[in-house]
């Protein structure tokens, strides 16, 4: 085809979009500022770098919305899910990957595709790309300041922002197993998926006190902290209540300490971070404490007294646009339909969600290049529910980043009784009904777009 698509940003969304377009024989110019420039949170020269965690969350597609999105993307031919399955590491019911191998394999696939030209260049304005039929902006939550300002100027709206924190990673060999033990919560998955460090009531209270009094990284005068509730710094969670952490990342339920008959008051879990299982990340311990305070306070955790850190936690700014107001149903800028947006800059939150919107942007761009009306995914699917959140104008007043969840799906009422009295489904049965309906709708849609 003579028509060409430009994709700006080679993260999860940009890589997925470029791959889907190139599969159809349409040429893609993929722009990425690496390796010449890096955002404050990125360190790896490869594409699709996983910054915050190596987990893609639950892979249970019958009972979890993100697991359902996994399954839909697999069925649709997602590059990200194919590579994730190739590079997965044990994580109980979750899908976690070796992040180095994951990024390398995606990079290799992109670079070796004859329909993709990788251009190492920082794009500072949308006007820089003029020779493409369409341009997809997929620069993620860490969009460079110059491009962010240009986007803000072009959309004539305030770009919204919040702050996202990174959890620390420790070397497994430095964990004290005379106090820690292997076990997945409720023994789901392999017993080696998680390492557990128990705290007594006194140890937990002391730990929380230290978190509350810790020295934190200060914000600049012009910055305002607007956290995403799904990824709060651990010390911010502690500020919301002394017991908050025990009902969050430090909940002790479903675990039995083999070193003591005393039930743990709280538990810190560490999840495998690489295929060799030499690194473990501290689950839910994203933080904005200074490096010195992190080392001091995390050493108070039994089993981590002498922990050596491969990476300490950090904090970075995330930027997203007001998608329901600015984008049409095909992710195009309403004021300029040659510009599309994809990934976390649209306000979807999470690795898988970002890649899924990249997939849809790639699909829509392909169909537009072929002079076809883009085919929207059914509203009942995870694809459709995520897209609806981004593009529904009713969301524009209080729009905030969102992970996929069953609350975004159209409601479903099915009788669960045999006495002819219809009642709403609840719990696992309702989730199973959502998933069954979604996959049935998905199959019909995939057949339609591939015919």
PANUZA-962214 format. One record per residue (C-alpha): x, y, z; residue in three letters. Coordinates in nm, 3 decimals, padded with zeros to 5 digits, always signed. Layout:
PANUZA-962214
c1->X; c2->Y; c3->Z; r->ala .
...
This chain:
PANUZA-962214
c1->+00.000; c2->+00.000; c3->+00.000; r->unk .
c1->+00.109; c2->+00.358; c3->-00.068; r->unk .
c1->-00.048; c2->+00.476; c3->+00.256; r->unk .
c1->+00.173; c2->+00.487; c3->+00.562; r->unk .
c1->+00.105; c2->+00.517; c3->+00.934; r->unk .
c1->+00.335; c2->+00.689; c3->+01.182; r->unk .
c1->+00.342; c2->+00.561; c3->+01.540; r->unk .
c1->+00.509; c2->+00.778; c3->+01.802; r->unk .
c1->+00.631; c2->+00.579; c3->+02.100; r->unk .
c1->+00.750; c2->+00.218; c3->+02.114; r->unk .
c1->+00.607; c2->+00.121; c3->+02.450; r->unk .
c1->+00.343; c2->-00.147; c3->+02.491; r->unk .
c1->+00.071; c2->+00.042; c3->+02.303; r->unk .
c1->+00.295; c2->+00.173; c3->+02.026; r->unk .
c1->+00.463; c2->-00.161; c3->+01.965; r->unk .
c1->+00.128; c2->-00.341; c3->+01.958; r->unk .
c1->-00.025; c2->-00.084; c3->+01.721; r->unk .
c1->+00.273; c2->-00.094; c3->+01.486; r->unk .
c1->+00.272; c2->-00.474; c3->+01.480; r->unk .
c1->-00.099; c2->-00.502; c3->+01.401; r->unk .
c1->-00.073; c2->-00.250; c3->+01.116; r->unk .
c1->+00.239; c2->-00.407; c3->+00.969; r->unk .
c1->+00.076; c2->-00.751; c3->+00.972; r->unk .
c1->-00.167; c2->-00.624; c3->+00.710; r->unk .
c1->+00.110; c2->-00.512; c3->+00.474; r->unk .
c1->+00.085; c2->-00.142; c3->+00.558; r->unk .
c1->+00.412; c2->+00.038; c3->+00.624; r->unk .
c1->+00.475; c2->+00.190; c3->+00.967; r->unk .
c1->+00.728; c2->+00.453; c3->+01.069; r->unk .
c1->+00.781; c2->+00.385; c3->+01.440; r->unk .
c1->+00.938; c2->+00.680; c3->+01.623; r->unk .
c1->+01.100; c2->+00.637; c3->+01.964; r->unk .
c1->+01.335; c2->+00.870; c3->+02.147; r->unk .
c1->+01.542; c2->+00.584; c3->+02.288; r->unk .
c1->+01.837; c2->+00.533; c3->+02.301; r->unk .
c1->+01.918; c2->+00.905; c3->+02.268; r->unk .
c1->+01.674; c2->+01.018; c3->+02.535; r->unk .
c1->+01.519; c2->+00.838; c3->+02.831; r->unk .
c1->+01.230; c2->+00.935; c3->+03.056; r->unk .
c1->+01.305; c2->+00.961; c3->+03.430; r->unk .
c1->+01.169; c2->+00.608; c3->+03.488; r->unk .
c1->+01.305; c2->+00.422; c3->+03.184; r->unk .
c1->+01.647; c2->+00.254; c3->+03.186; r->unk .
c1->+01.629; c2->-00.017; c3->+02.917; r->unk .
c1->+01.709; c2->+00.067; c3->+02.555; r->unk .
c1->+01.458; c2->-00.193; c3->+02.433; r->unk .
c1->+01.094; c2->-00.132; c3->+02.346; r->unk .
c1->+00.797; c2->-00.218; c3->+02.570; r->unk .
c1->+00.993; c2->-00.172; c3->+02.892; r->unk .
c1->+00.795; c2->-00.272; c3->+03.202; r->unk .
c1->+00.875; c2->-00.002; c3->+03.455; r->unk .
c1->+00.662; c2->-00.049; c3->+03.768; r->unk .
c1->+00.628; c2->-00.426; c3->+03.796; r->unk .
c1->+00.679; c2->-00.745; c3->+03.598; r->unk .
c1->+00.322; c2->-00.861; c3->+03.663; r->unk .
c1->+00.040; c2->-00.842; c3->+03.409; r->unk .
c1->-00.193; c2->-00.931; c3->+03.696; r->unk .
c1->-00.447; c2->-01.215; c3->+03.711; r->unk .
c1->-00.461; c2->-01.463; c3->+03.423; r->unk .
c1->-00.793; c2->-01.610; c3->+03.540; r->unk .
c1->-01.016; c2->-01.512; c3->+03.248; r->unk .
c1->-01.336; c2->-01.657; c3->+03.394; r->unk .
c1->-01.324; c2->-01.463; c3->+03.720; r->unk .
c1->-01.109; c2->-01.155; c3->+03.664; r->unk .
c1->-01.159; c2->-00.872; c3->+03.414; r->unk .
c1->-00.789; c2->-00.831; c3->+03.334; r->unk .
c1->-00.761; c2->-01.208; c3->+03.287; r->unk .
c1->-01.050; c2->-01.184; c3->+03.043; r->unk .
c1->-00.865; c2->-00.907; c3->+02.858; r->unk .
c1->-00.562; c2->-01.140; c3->+02.842; r->unk .
c1->-00.775; c2->-01.407; c3->+02.677; r->unk .
c1->-00.938; c2->-01.167; c3->+02.432; r->unk .
c1->-00.598; c2->-01.036; c3->+02.326; r->unk .
c1->-00.463; c2->-01.388; c3->+02.281; r->unk .
c1->-00.755; c2->-01.478; c3->+02.059; r->unk .
c1->-00.711; c2->-01.156; c3->+01.860; r->unk .
c1->-00.341; c2->-01.219; c3->+01.791; r->unk .
c1->-00.174; c2->-00.974; c3->+02.029; r->unk .
c1->+00.204; c2->-00.945; c3->+02.007; r->unk .
c1->+00.231; c2->-00.854; c3->+02.374; r->unk .
c1->+00.038; c2->-01.159; c3->+02.494; r->unk .
c1->+00.234; c2->-01.391; c3->+02.265; r->unk .
c1->+00.565; c2->-01.264; c3->+02.406; r->unk .
c1->+00.431; c2->-01.261; c3->+02.762; r->unk .
c1->+00.340; c2->-01.629; c3->+02.736; r->unk .
c1->+00.688; c2->-01.702; c3->+02.600; r->unk .
c1->+00.866; c2->-01.521; c3->+02.885; r->unk .
c1->+00.640; c2->-01.589; c3->+03.183; r->unk .
c1->+00.776; c2->-01.668; c3->+03.528; r->unk .
c1->+00.590; c2->-01.837; c3->+03.817; r->unk .
c1->+00.343; c2->-01.604; c3->+03.989; r->unk .
c1->+00.054; c2->-01.812; c3->+04.123; r->unk .
c1->-00.267; c2->-01.712; c3->+03.948; r->unk .
c1->-00.103; c2->-01.406; c3->+03.794; r->unk .
c1->+00.083; c2->-01.370; c3->+03.466; r->unk .
c1->+00.428; c2->-01.230; c3->+03.538; r->unk .
c1->+00.719; c2->-01.211; c3->+03.296; r->unk .
c1->+01.096; c2->-01.187; c3->+03.288; r->unk .
c1->+01.093; c2->-00.819; c3->+03.202; r->unk .
c1->+01.435; c2->-00.815; c3->+03.030; r->unk .
c1->+01.352; c2->-01.105; c3->+02.800; r->unk .
c1->+01.002; c2->-00.969; c3->+02.741; r->unk .
c1->+01.133; c2->-00.631; c3->+02.619; r->unk .
c1->+01.409; c2->-00.793; c3->+02.412; r->unk .
c1->+01.173; c2->-01.028; c3->+02.230; r->unk .
c1->+00.926; c2->-00.752; c3->+02.148; r->unk .
c1->+01.211; c2->-00.534; c3->+02.022; r->unk .
c1->+01.346; c2->-00.819; c3->+01.806; r->unk .
c1->+01.001; c2->-00.878; c3->+01.656; r->unk .
c1->+00.951; c2->-00.510; c3->+01.574; r->unk .
c1->+01.299; c2->-00.451; c3->+01.432; r->unk .
c1->+01.287; c2->-00.761; c3->+01.212; r->unk .
c1->+00.946; c2->-00.678; c3->+01.061; r->unk .
c1->+01.005; c2->-00.557; c3->+00.701; r->unk .
c1->+00.696; c2->-00.333; c3->+00.714; r->unk .
c1->+00.823; c2->-00.135; c3->+01.015; r->unk .
c1->+01.092; c2->+00.133; c3->+00.996; r->unk .
c1->+01.225; c2->+00.228; c3->+01.339; r->unk .
c1->+01.333; c2->+00.592; c3->+01.364; r->unk .
c1->+01.527; c2->+00.689; c3->+01.677; r->unk .
c1->+01.412; c2->+01.044; c3->+01.724; r->unk .
c1->+01.229; c2->+01.249; c3->+01.983; r->unk .
c1->+00.913; c2->+01.394; c3->+01.833; r->unk .
c1->+00.853; c2->+01.733; c3->+01.991; r->unk .
c1->+00.542; c2->+01.839; c3->+01.800; r->unk .
c1->+00.262; c2->+01.668; c3->+01.612; r->unk .
c1->+00.340; c2->+01.890; c3->+01.311; r->unk .
c1->+00.676; c2->+01.718; c3->+01.262; r->unk .
c1->+00.507; c2->+01.423; c3->+01.088; r->unk .
c1->+00.336; c2->+01.533; c3->+00.767; r->unk .
c1->+00.387; c2->+01.247; c3->+00.522; r->unk .
c1->+00.167; c2->+00.984; c3->+00.689; r->unk .
c1->-00.195; c2->+00.897; c3->+00.626; r->unk .
c1->-00.245; c2->+00.869; c3->+01.002; r->unk .
c1->-00.033; c2->+00.935; c3->+01.310; r->unk .
c1->-00.082; c2->+00.742; c3->+01.634; r->unk .
c1->+00.047; c2->+00.914; c3->+01.949; r->unk .
c1->+00.138; c2->+00.637; c3->+02.194; r->unk .
c1->+00.399; c2->+00.810; c3->+02.405; r->unk .
c1->+00.256; c2->+00.678; c3->+02.728; r->unk .
c1->+00.227; c2->+00.834; c3->+03.072; r->unk .
c1->+00.584; c2->+00.966; c3->+03.050; r->unk .
c1->+00.538; c2->+01.177; c3->+02.739; r->unk .
c1->+00.829; c2->+01.418; c3->+02.698; r->unk .
c1->+00.770; c2->+01.772; c3->+02.816; r->unk .
c1->+00.804; c2->+01.924; c3->+02.468; r->unk .
c1->+00.547; c2->+01.692; c3->+02.309; r->unk .
c1->+00.314; c2->+01.718; c3->+02.607; r->unk .
c1->+00.313; c2->+02.096; c3->+02.574; r->unk .
c1->+00.249; c2->+02.068; c3->+02.200; r->unk .
c1->-00.041; c2->+01.828; c3->+02.258; r->unk .
c1->-00.184; c2->+02.063; c3->+02.518; r->unk .
c1->-00.159; c2->+02.351; c3->+02.270; r->unk .
c1->-00.326; c2->+02.154; c3->+01.991; r->unk .
c1->-00.613; c2->+02.015; c3->+02.195; r->unk .
c1->-00.670; c2->+02.346; c3->+02.370; r->unk .
c1->-00.743; c2->+02.160; c3->+02.690; r->unk .
c1->-00.555; c2->+02.104; c3->+03.012; r->unk .
c1->-00.352; c2->+01.784; c3->+03.009; r->unk .
c1->-00.423; c2->+01.598; c3->+03.330; r->unk .
c1->-00.153; c2->+01.432; c3->+03.535; r->unk .
c1->-00.096; c2->+01.207; c3->+03.835; r->unk .
c1->+00.203; c2->+01.042; c3->+03.997; r->unk .
c1->+00.290; c2->+00.676; c3->+03.981; r->unk .
c1->+00.542; c2->+00.504; c3->+04.208; r->unk .
c1->+00.777; c2->+00.209; c3->+04.147; r->unk .
c1->+00.826; c2->-00.086; c3->+04.385; r->unk .
c1->+01.177; c2->-00.194; c3->+04.492; r->unk .
c1->+01.347; c2->-00.519; c3->+04.384; r->unk .
c1->+01.580; c2->-00.725; c3->+04.606; r->unk .
c1->+01.828; c2->-01.003; c3->+04.539; r->unk .
c1->+01.669; c2->-01.329; c3->+04.654; r->unk .
c1->+01.994; c2->-01.464; c3->+04.797; r->unk .
c1->+01.995; c2->-01.177; c3->+05.049; r->unk .
c1->+01.659; c2->-01.284; c3->+05.202; r->unk .
c1->+01.678; c2->-01.460; c3->+05.540; r->unk .
c1->+01.482; c2->-01.785; c3->+05.503; r->unk .
c1->+01.508; c2->-01.863; c3->+05.873; r->unk .
c1->+01.227; c2->-01.607; c3->+05.899; r->unk .
c1->+01.079; c2->-01.597; c3->+05.546; r->unk .
c1->+00.910; c2->-01.886; c3->+05.364; r->unk .
c1->+00.769; c2->-01.985; c3->+05.024; r->unk .
c1->+00.392; c2->-01.996; c3->+04.982; r->unk .
c1->+00.123; c2->-01.857; c3->+04.753; r->unk .
c1->-00.182; c2->-01.714; c3->+04.926; r->unk .
c1->-00.437; c2->-01.994; c3->+04.977; r->unk .
c1->-00.178; c2->-02.222; c3->+04.806; r->unk .
c1->-00.283; c2->-02.108; c3->+04.457; r->unk .
c1->-00.023; c2->-02.186; c3->+04.192; r->unk .
c1->+00.321; c2->-02.309; c3->+04.293; r->unk .
c1->+00.436; c2->-02.275; c3->+04.654; r->unk .
c1->+00.752; c2->-02.105; c3->+04.522; r->unk .
c1->+00.570; c2->-01.820; c3->+04.350; r->unk .
c1->+00.588; c2->-01.589; c3->+04.652; r->unk .
c1->+00.827; c2->-01.539; c3->+04.942; r->unk .
c1->+00.659; c2->-01.425; c3->+05.264; r->unk .
c1->+00.798; c2->-01.217; c3->+05.550; r->unk .
c1->+00.582; c2->-01.214; c3->+05.867; r->unk .
c1->+00.538; c2->-00.927; c3->+06.112; r->unk .
c1->+00.401; c2->-00.940; c3->+06.464; r->unk .
c1->+00.163; c2->-00.670; c3->+06.585; r->unk .
c1->+00.448; c2->-00.482; c3->+06.750; r->unk .
c1->+00.669; c2->-00.508; c3->+06.440; r->unk .
c1->+00.385; c2->-00.393; c3->+06.216; r->unk .
c1->+00.305; c2->-00.091; c3->+06.433; r->unk .
c1->+00.672; c2->+00.010; c3->+06.443; r->unk .
c1->+00.700; c2->-00.032; c3->+06.065; r->unk .
c1->+00.395; c2->+00.189; c3->+06.003; r->unk .
c1->+00.524; c2->+00.456; c3->+06.241; r->unk .
c1->+00.853; c2->+00.467; c3->+06.053; r->unk .
c1->+00.669; c2->+00.493; c3->+05.720; r->unk .
c1->+00.468; c2->+00.788; c3->+05.848; r->unk .
c1->+00.779; c2->+00.967; c3->+05.973; r->unk .
c1->+01.004; c2->+00.881; c3->+05.679; r->unk .
c1->+01.174; c2->+01.141; c3->+05.464; r->unk .
c1->+01.000; c2->+01.156; c3->+05.125; r->unk .
c1->+01.103; c2->+01.287; c3->+04.787; r->unk .
c1->+00.969; c2->+01.641; c3->+04.768; r->unk .
c1->+00.764; c2->+01.769; c3->+04.477; r->unk .
c1->+00.857; c2->+02.083; c3->+04.289; r->unk .
c1->+00.655; c2->+02.395; c3->+04.367; r->unk .
c1->+00.472; c2->+02.370; c3->+04.034; r->unk .
c1->+00.378; c2->+02.004; c3->+04.083; r->unk .
c1->+00.065; c2->+01.867; c3->+04.246; r->unk .
c1->+00.044; c2->+01.503; c3->+04.355; r->unk .
c1->-00.261; c2->+01.333; c3->+04.208; r->unk .
c1->-00.216; c2->+00.961; c3->+04.267; r->unk .
c1->-00.397; c2->+00.680; c3->+04.089; r->unk .
c1->-00.575; c2->+00.483; c3->+04.362; r->unk .
c1->-00.465; c2->+00.150; c3->+04.213; r->unk .
c1->-00.097; c2->+00.231; c3->+04.261; r->unk .
c1->-00.060; c2->+00.438; c3->+04.579; r->unk .
c1->+00.280; c2->+00.475; c3->+04.745; r->unk .
c1->+00.293; c2->+00.255; c3->+05.053; r->unk .
c1->+00.347; c2->+00.551; c3->+05.284; r->unk .
c1->+00.039; c2->+00.725; c3->+05.137; r->unk .
c1->-00.164; c2->+00.412; c3->+05.211; r->unk .
c1->-00.031; c2->+00.421; c3->+05.568; r->unk .
c1->-00.145; c2->+00.783; c3->+05.600; r->unk .
c1->-00.502; c2->+00.674; c3->+05.523; r->unk .
c1->-00.524; c2->+00.464; c3->+05.838; r->unk .
c1->-00.299; c2->+00.264; c3->+06.070; r->unk .
c1->-00.453; c2->-00.067; c3->+05.965; r->unk .
c1->-00.486; c2->+00.014; c3->+05.592; r->unk .
c1->-00.178; c2->-00.185; c3->+05.488; r->unk .
c1->-00.308; c2->-00.498; c3->+05.665; r->unk .
c1->-00.607; c2->-00.491; c3->+05.432; r->unk .
c1->-00.390; c2->-00.415; c3->+05.129; r->unk .
c1->-00.043; c2->-00.538; c3->+05.031; r->unk .
c1->+00.036; c2->-00.666; c3->+05.382; r->unk .
c1->-00.277; c2->-00.873; c3->+05.442; r->unk .
c1->-00.192; c2->-01.193; c3->+05.633; r->unk .
c1->-00.483; c2->-01.411; c3->+05.517; r->unk .
c1->-00.432; c2->-01.741; c3->+05.336; r->unk .
c1->-00.076; c2->-01.786; c3->+05.465; r->unk .
c1->+00.075; c2->-02.012; c3->+05.731; r->unk .
c1->+00.416; c2->-01.939; c3->+05.884; r->unk .
c1->+00.610; c2->-02.268; c3->+05.914; r->unk .
c1->+00.859; c2->-02.106; c3->+06.154; r->unk .
c1->+00.606; c2->-02.020; c3->+06.422; r->unk .
c1->+00.273; c2->-02.134; c3->+06.564; r->unk .
c1->+00.180; c2->-01.767; c3->+06.607; r->unk .
c1->-00.036; c2->-01.631; c3->+06.326; r->unk .
c1->+00.132; c2->-01.337; c3->+06.145; r->unk .
c1->-00.029; c2->-01.001; c3->+06.214; r->unk .
c1->+00.087; c2->-00.878; c3->+05.873; r->unk .
c1->+00.285; c2->-01.027; c3->+05.584; r->unk .
c1->+00.510; c2->-00.876; c3->+05.318; r->unk .
c1->+00.519; c2->-01.075; c3->+04.991; r->unk .
c1->+00.793; c2->-01.083; c3->+04.729; r->unk .
c1->+00.717; c2->-01.197; c3->+04.374; r->unk .
c1->+00.959; c2->-01.350; c3->+04.124; r->unk .
c1->+01.096; c2->-01.082; c3->+03.891; r->unk .
c1->+01.312; c2->-01.272; c3->+03.640; r->unk .
c1->+01.329; c2->-01.620; c3->+03.486; r->unk .
c1->+01.638; c2->-01.718; c3->+03.684; r->unk .
c1->+01.455; c2->-01.624; c3->+04.006; r->unk .
c1->+01.748; c2->-01.423; c3->+04.137; r->unk .
c1->+01.536; c2->-01.110; c3->+04.183; r->unk .
c1->+01.220; c2->-01.057; c3->+04.384; r->unk .
c1->+01.003; c2->-00.743; c3->+04.384; r->unk .
c1->+00.822; c2->-00.637; c3->+04.700; r->unk .
c1->+00.455; c2->-00.659; c3->+04.611; r->unk .
c1->+00.261; c2->-00.335; c3->+04.654; r->unk .
c1->+00.559; c2->-00.146; c3->+04.799; r->unk .
c1->+00.576; c2->+00.137; c3->+04.546; r->unk .
c1->+00.714; c2->+00.437; c3->+04.728; r->unk .
c1->+00.830; c2->+00.797; c3->+04.715; r->unk .
c1->+01.061; c2->+00.769; c3->+05.016; r->unk .
c1->+01.424; c2->+00.870; c3->+04.969; r->unk .
c1->+01.668; c2->+00.588; c3->+04.888; r->unk .
c1->+01.831; c2->+00.606; c3->+05.231; r->unk .
c1->+01.495; c2->+00.580; c3->+05.408; r->unk .
c1->+01.389; c2->+00.286; c3->+05.189; r->unk .
c1->+01.697; c2->+00.085; c3->+05.287; r->unk .
c1->+01.655; c2->+00.170; c3->+05.655; r->unk .
c1->+01.281; c2->+00.111; c3->+05.685; r->unk .
c1->+01.252; c2->-00.198; c3->+05.464; r->unk .
c1->+01.530; c2->-00.360; c3->+05.669; r->unk .
c1->+01.285; c2->-00.356; c3->+05.963; r->unk .
c1->+01.087; c2->-00.631; c3->+05.786; r->unk .
c1->+01.175; c2->-00.976; c3->+05.929; r->unk .
c1->+01.373; c2->-01.163; c3->+05.662; r->unk .
c1->+01.485; c2->-00.844; c3->+05.488; r->unk .
c1->+01.723; c2->-00.717; c3->+05.757; r->unk .
c1->+02.020; c2->-00.769; c3->+05.525; r->unk .
c1->+01.839; c2->-00.739; c3->+05.193; r->unk .
c1->+02.042; c2->-00.613; c3->+04.900; r->unk .
c1->+01.847; c2->-00.402; c3->+04.652; r->unk .
c1->+01.878; c2->-00.443; c3->+04.277; r->unk .
c1->+01.645; c2->-00.145; c3->+04.238; r->unk .
c1->+01.498; c2->+00.096; c3->+04.486; r->unk .
c1->+01.154; c2->+00.246; c3->+04.453; r->unk .
c1->+01.093; c2->+00.573; c3->+04.276; r->unk .
c1->+00.829; c2->+00.811; c3->+04.152; r->unk .
c1->+00.749; c2->+00.968; c3->+03.819; r->unk .
c1->+00.491; c2->+01.189; c3->+03.658; r->unk .
c1->+00.218; c2->+01.040; c3->+03.441; r->unk .
c1->+00.032; c2->+01.246; c3->+03.182; r->unk .
c1->-00.301; c2->+01.168; c3->+03.017; r->unk .
c1->-00.555; c2->+01.353; c3->+02.806; r->unk .
c1->-00.926; c2->+01.399; c3->+02.865; r->unk .
c1->-01.019; c2->+01.128; c3->+02.615; r->unk .
c1->-01.402; c2->+01.131; c3->+02.642; r->unk .
c1->-01.402; c2->+01.497; c3->+02.545; r->unk .
c1->-01.123; c2->+01.486; c3->+02.285; r->unk .
c1->-01.141; c2->+01.151; c3->+02.105; r->unk .
c1->-01.402; c2->+00.992; c3->+01.880; r->unk .
c1->-01.505; c2->+00.627; c3->+01.903; r->unk .
c1->-01.210; c2->+00.526; c3->+01.681; r->unk .
c1->-00.952; c2->+00.699; c3->+01.907; r->unk .
c1->-00.908; c2->+00.987; c3->+01.663; r->unk .
c1->-00.872; c2->+01.345; c3->+01.777; r->unk .
c1->-01.208; c2->+01.505; c3->+01.704; r->unk .
c1->-01.040; c2->+01.827; c3->+01.599; r->unk .
c1->-00.796; c2->+01.649; c3->+01.365; r->unk .
c1->-00.895; c2->+01.298; c3->+01.254; r->unk .
c1->-00.547; c2->+01.231; c3->+01.110; r->unk .
c1->-00.421; c2->+01.209; c3->+01.469; r->unk .
c1->-00.500; c2->+00.909; c3->+01.690; r->unk .
c1->-00.408; c2->+00.838; c3->+02.051; r->unk .
c1->-00.336; c2->+00.502; c3->+02.212; r->unk .
c1->-00.214; c2->+00.356; c3->+02.539; r->unk .
c1->-00.185; c2->+00.513; c3->+02.881; r->unk .
c1->-00.183; c2->+00.869; c3->+02.750; r->unk .
c1->-00.555; c2->+00.811; c3->+02.682; r->unk .
c1->-00.622; c2->+00.736; c3->+03.048; r->unk .
c1->-00.632; c2->+00.358; c3->+03.045; r->unk .
c1->-00.429; c2->+00.227; c3->+03.336; r->unk .
c1->-00.215; c2->-00.086; c3->+03.337; r->unk .
c1->+00.017; c2->-00.273; c3->+03.105; r->unk .
c1->-00.248; c2->-00.495; c3->+02.950; r->unk .
c1->-00.503; c2->-00.217; c3->+02.914; r->unk .
c1->-00.243; c2->+00.001; c3->+02.743; r->unk .
c1->-00.151; c2->-00.272; c3->+02.494; r->unk .
c1->-00.519; c2->-00.347; c3->+02.428; r->unk .
c1->-00.584; c2->+00.014; c3->+02.327; r->unk .
c1->-00.271; c2->-00.003; c3->+02.111; r->unk .
c1->-00.419; c2->-00.313; c3->+01.948; r->unk .
c1->-00.747; c2->-00.132; c3->+01.876; r->unk .
c1->-00.569; c2->+00.176; c3->+01.744; r->unk .
c1->-00.370; c2->-00.047; c3->+01.510; r->unk .
c1->-00.686; c2->-00.225; c3->+01.395; r->unk .
c1->-00.876; c2->+00.100; c3->+01.337; r->unk .
c1->-00.582; c2->+00.257; c3->+01.153; r->unk .
c1->-00.553; c2->-00.048; c3->+00.928; r->unk .
c1->-00.920; c2->-00.038; c3->+00.839; r->unk .
c1->-00.907; c2->+00.336; c3->+00.771; r->unk .
c1->-00.605; c2->+00.289; c3->+00.544; r->unk .
c1->-00.808; c2->+00.031; c3->+00.351; r->unk .
c1->-01.099; c2->+00.277; c3->+00.322; r->unk .
c1->-01.315; c2->+00.063; c3->+00.548; r->unk .
c1->-01.535; c2->+00.179; c3->+00.831; r->unk .
c1->-01.359; c2->+00.058; c3->+01.148; r->unk .
c1->-01.537; c2->-00.224; c3->+01.327; r->unk .
c1->-01.589; c2->-00.151; c3->+01.696; r->unk .
c1->-01.548; c2->-00.440; c3->+01.941; r->unk .
c1->-01.875; c2->-00.547; c3->+02.105; r->unk .
c1->-01.957; c2->-00.343; c3->+02.414; r->unk .
c1->-01.991; c2->-00.667; c3->+02.613; r->unk .
c1->-01.624; c2->-00.758; c3->+02.562; r->unk .
c1->-01.330; c2->-00.637; c3->+02.770; r->unk .
c1->-01.202; c2->-00.460; c3->+02.457; r->unk .
c1->-01.535; c2->-00.282; c3->+02.414; r->unk .
c1->-01.575; c2->-00.196; c3->+02.782; r->unk .
c1->-01.227; c2->-00.043; c3->+02.802; r->unk .
c1->-01.286; c2->+00.155; c3->+02.483; r->unk .
c1->-01.622; c2->+00.277; c3->+02.611; r->unk .
c1->-01.459; c2->+00.412; c3->+02.926; r->unk .
c1->-01.219; c2->+00.616; c3->+02.712; r->unk .
c1->-01.466; c2->+00.748; c3->+02.458; r->unk .
c1->-01.799; c2->+00.785; c3->+02.643; r->unk .
c1->-01.871; c2->+01.158; c3->+02.665; r->unk .
c1->-02.066; c2->+01.098; c3->+02.985; r->unk .
c1->-01.730; c2->+01.035; c3->+03.157; r->unk .
c1->-01.575; c2->+01.368; c3->+03.066; r->unk .
c1->-01.650; c2->+01.562; c3->+03.385; r->unk .
c1->-01.474; c2->+01.337; c3->+03.635; r->unk .
c1->-01.248; c2->+01.140; c3->+03.401; r->unk .
c1->-00.970; c2->+00.947; c3->+03.574; r->unk .
c1->-00.736; c2->+00.661; c3->+03.472; r->unk .
c1->-00.899; c2->+00.322; c3->+03.507; r->unk .
c1->-00.796; c2->-00.043; c3->+03.506; r->unk .
c1->-01.031; c2->-00.285; c3->+03.332; r->unk .
c1->-01.290; c2->-00.416; c3->+03.576; r->unk .
c1->-01.631; c2->-00.579; c3->+03.554; r->unk .
c1->-01.790; c2->-00.254; c3->+03.667; r->unk .
c1->-01.722; c2->-00.117; c3->+03.318; r->unk .
c1->-01.918; c2->-00.398; c3->+03.150; r->unk .
c1->-02.289; c2->-00.372; c3->+03.055; r->unk .
c1->-02.499; c2->-00.514; c3->+03.335; r->unk .
c1->-02.608; c2->-00.875; c3->+03.321; r->unk .
c1->-02.906; c2->-01.029; c3->+03.503; r->unk .
c1->-02.960; c2->-01.402; c3->+03.475; r->unk .
c1->-03.166; c2->-01.630; c3->+03.694; r->unk .
c1->-02.963; c2->-01.850; c3->+03.924; r->unk .
c1->-03.267; c2->-02.029; c3->+04.075; r->unk .
c1->-03.502; c2->-02.303; c3->+03.955; r->unk .
c1->-03.812; c2->-02.166; c3->+04.130; r->unk .
c1->-03.890; c2->-01.932; c3->+03.838; r->unk .
c1->-03.785; c2->-01.629; c3->+04.040; r->unk .
c1->-03.523; c2->-01.424; c3->+03.855; r->unk .
c1->-03.243; c2->-01.280; c3->+04.070; r->unk .
c1->-02.926; c2->-01.094; c3->+03.978; r->unk .
c1->-02.618; c2->-01.313; c3->+03.963; r->unk .
c1->-02.352; c2->-01.239; c3->+04.221; r->unk .
c1->-01.991; c2->-01.320; c3->+04.291; r->unk .
c1->-01.814; c2->-01.585; c3->+04.088; r->unk .
c1->-02.127; c2->-01.682; c3->+03.897; r->unk .
c1->-02.174; c2->-01.328; c3->+03.771; r->unk .
c1->-01.809; c2->-01.302; c3->+03.666; r->unk .
c1->-01.834; c2->-01.631; c3->+03.481; r->unk .
c1->-02.145; c2->-01.505; c3->+03.302; r->unk .
c1->-01.967; c2->-01.183; c3->+03.203; r->unk .
c1->-01.671; c2->-01.381; c3->+03.069; r->unk .
c1->-01.885; c2->-01.633; c3->+02.880; r->unk .
c1->-02.089; c2->-01.358; c3->+02.717; r->unk .
c1->-01.776; c2->-01.158; c3->+02.629; r->unk .
c1->-01.596; c2->-01.448; c3->+02.464; r->unk .
c1->-01.903; c2->-01.544; c3->+02.260; r->unk .
c1->-01.935; c2->-01.186; c3->+02.136; r->unk .
c1->-01.561; c2->-01.168; c3->+02.072; r->unk .
c1->-01.562; c2->-01.478; c3->+01.851; r->unk .
c1->-01.832; c2->-01.327; c3->+01.627; r->unk .
c1->-01.643; c2->-00.998; c3->+01.606; r->unk .
c1->-01.309; c2->-01.160; c3->+01.525; r->unk .
c1->-01.472; c2->-01.360; c3->+01.247; r->unk .
c1->-01.620; c2->-01.041; c3->+01.109; r->unk .
c1->-01.294; c2->-00.845; c3->+01.103; r->unk .
c1->-01.092; c2->-01.132; c3->+00.956; r->unk .
c1->-01.337; c2->-01.226; c3->+00.677; r->unk .
